[in-house]
Amino acid sequence: MDTKKKNVVWNALFAFFYAGWGAMLYRMFMRQAIAYPGKLGDYPSDLIAHIEEGIRQPAYSLMEQIFGVMIRDLGMNAKAVGILLSALTLGTLWATYRIMRKLMPEGNPVILHLLAIVCMVVAPIYIKALNPNRYLGLQTPTIWHNSTYIGMKFGAMFVLLFYYGYQEIYREKFSALDFIWFTILLVFTNLCKPNFIVAFAPAMAIMLLTDCIATKGKTLGRQIIIGIPILISLLVLIRQNAILFNGSNESSSLGFSLAYVLRLRTDHPIASLLQSAAFPLVVLLANLRELKEDRRFRVTWLMWLVGLFEYLFINDMGYRQNDGNLTWGYCFCLFPVFVVSLCWLYKDVKKLYDAYKASGSTAFVAYVRENRAWGRLTYMAAAILLIVAHLYFGLVYFGIVYLGGSYF
C-alpha cells in the first residue's frame, strides 16, 4: 500500500475513533448532568452544581455561564451539555496532537496522534498499599468530573500550541494579529478557570527575563509586547475574585501551607507525587541536558515546577481550606509534561531504531557497546513500562467514571 492510501486509511480510522469516543464522552457527561443511575453509581460530578450556578447567576466561570444561557435562556437540556463537553475534550485531543507535531516535526504523524490519545487517558499509578484512592490524594491530569477544568484544559492547550510556535521567533515575528489571538486564548482560558495562568504566567515571565538578560536588555520591548496579553488576561481574575468572595461567603484567603492538601488525603505523600508523575520524571532525569537545549522542554517543566510549588506551599484558608483548589493547576501542569515526555521518549526510541535499521543487529550491538548505550536502553525500557502503567490505570479510571462510579 502506498503512502497516500495509508494516509487515507489512518485518517478514516482516526475519524472513526473521534466519532466513537465523542459518543462515549457525550453519554458520560449527559449522565453526569442528570445523576443517572448507572451500573456503578449515579455519575457523581461537579456538573450539576455548575449548571445550577450558571442558571442562578452570577457565575464565576465561563463554563457555568454557558450552561446558564443554554438551559435557562435557550431551553436546552443535559444533551446540549454533553455535546459541549465532549466537543471540548475532542478539541483538547486535537490541540495535543498539533503540539506534538510541533515538538517533533520529524516524527510519524500516525504515531504522534496515537501518543496524543495516550496522553488524554493517563492517570496516576494506583498502588492501594501506598494510597487507597485513585483520585483523592493523587494528582491526575485526566479529570472527567469537573466542567471548568475541562474548559480550562481545552483553552490552555491552545495557549501552549500558540506559545510553543512563537517562543523562538517572537523577537522577530509577533504581529498585531498574533497579539490579539494570544490575548483571546488567554482570556478564554482564564474565564473557564484561573489555575492555568497562575502557573503559566510565572514560567513565561522567567523565560522572558532570561531572554532579556541574554540580549543585555536590547529586546526588552519585545518581551513587554508578548507579556501584555498575560497582564490583560489577569483582569479576569479580579472579576472572578469579586464573584467568589462577594461578602456573602465565609471569609477565605490564601496563605502558606506545608503540603496541607497533599497530606490531608494521603497515607504516603511523597509516594503520591511519584505515583502521579513517575513516567515524566524518569524521562526528565534521562534528558536533563535538554532543559538547556530545548526551550519548549524547559518552559514546560518550569511551569510544572511552579504548579508544584503552589500546590505544596499555598492553600486556601477559611471555609475553603480542605477543598484543594490549588490542586487544579498542578493537575493541569502534569498534562503538558506527559506530552513533552512522550515526545522525547519517542525521539530517543526512534534514534535507536534508526541506528538499528542502518547497521543491522550485529553492528547495532557493537554500536551499543561502543557508545555505552546500555543505560539509555534501560531508561527507555523503564519509561515504556511506566507509560503503559499510567495508561492502564487511566483506562481503568475512565471505565469506572464512564459506568457511573465515584471519581473519588
Summary of the structure (lengths in Angstrom):
residues: 408
radius of gyration: 22.1
end to end distance: 47.2
largest distance: 74.2
contacts: 1298
relative contact order: 0.13
helix: 72%
strand: 2%
